[in-house]
Amino acid sequence: MFSLTNLAVSRLICQNSMAKEYSSSFSTHLQKHMPTPTFAVHSALALKRPIFWSNPIHNGIAPAHYEPLVAAAIERLHRFAPLLAASFDTLKPHGGHICSQLLPVLQPEQLISSSDLLEHKAILIKADHMLAGSGSIKARGAANAVLEIMEQIALAKGISDVTRDANSHLRSILAEHEISVGSTGNLGLAIGAFAKALGFKAVVHMSAEAKAWKKEMLRQLGAHVVEHTGDYTQALAAARNNTRSQNQHFIDDEDSESLLLGYATAATELAKQLDFAGIEVSERSPLFVYLPCGVGGAPTGIALGLALLFESNVHCFYAEPIEAPCMILEMTRRGTSADSVHEIGLSGKTIADGLAVAKASLLAAQLSRTIMAGGYTVSDETMLNDLRKAHQTQNLQLEPSAAAGIDGVRQLAGRLGKIYLEERGLQVEMAHITHVVWTTGGSMMPKHEFQNYLGPT
Ligand SMILES: *Cc1c(COP(=O)(O)O)cnc(C)c1O
């Protein structure tokens, strides 16, 4: 039976142990309706009003070859948990497991406050904003990517038992290697933190959006921070071009399968927590998930993991700022890929620094084709309001990006959800849907920064 008290103790199953089974029988699922004409979506985006886009080719089928790759990432994070616990202060209390709580929203009307809200089964928060290691959704991706590089170096040096060796001999080898990354803030923070903890040199190229406190925190950790005046795409290009020698390892946020697979491990974690809480995911009780989207890696990775487990019974919606809807733009392009959101007259600038990305990752966009149920855009004002409501009603400390998922419930647990189900010919009662809002970052924000978002009280 579904019980909210079970959820309260769901932290107890914050264990990243091996996924027992990944369902591998993928059913084909025919879509009934015609695609929305591309120009209609683009002109709606250009008008800078909140939009909702339903992906006509979504069927919940992920490429099967990803299944063993996700399983390998889960296994890697599990195997190195003791090492992470030993080298990372904030992960020690968690035994080196990177896992976030699943929190129930007990009085959803207070958080969502919409007259449109229909009956619902449960509204839950996947609290990645409190993720140990980096305080954001980036932790699992970053850990997987950095550990994979470490493993490769060890292998090349003939060190077989990395878990035992890492503190001594291997550490001195890793000190000769540099890991670099381009970031709007949180990815840099996560990669920098994991790289430094394991003994690497770390270079983080930050775009103009990156908050001063994130740069400062990285410098404290001993990472080298390069500040760029341009946007995220430019910071990324600079980082890419600076990678020349064999001892330099660039983690490309626009094109890293390793990051994506790290993010995908969160799906098994969520599945276990839902199971523990007695929440079924099935054809008559589907799961709706709301994921803030920047370059697209994190939402795509999680959608991938969830699709491998729940196929067409999970519906992942990506949330993007009105001024930076790079993923919806890319997904609705036919033929050539989009240059950037600038081509439809948008600035790419938003208060949601983690989502301030003008061009989507093509790897993420390609993979999202069949596993992204849809996307919607949110104004800065809505994100700020939801940040405040999440604080007042749930006592959460979110950054603006992390609040973008909340508006999805407002939309899909209301009239829009009904239309969405009808459009797809799904015979589901609104009251049988479980909604999961993924809160993606914010707990490491200094108090005064957060106070600025809350405004005068
Ligand atoms: C990075 C980030 C996202 C989105 O991840 P992408 O891989 O860039 O799509 C969402 N929320 C926060 C807080 C982030 O830092």
The ligand as an ORCA input file, in Angstrom:
! r2SCAN-3c Opt
* xyz 0 1
  C      22.739     21.541    -14.797
  C      21.486     21.774    -14.118
  C      20.267     21.352    -14.667
  C      20.109     20.741    -16.027
  O      21.068     19.822    -16.456
  P      21.569     19.815    -17.967
  O      22.412     18.622    -18.089
  O      22.352     21.087    -18.185
  O      20.348     19.813    -18.817
  C      19.142     21.571    -13.922
  N      19.172     22.168    -12.716
  C      20.318     22.587    -12.161
  C      20.300     23.237    -10.811
  C      21.508     22.399    -12.841
  O      22.650     22.831    -12.284
*
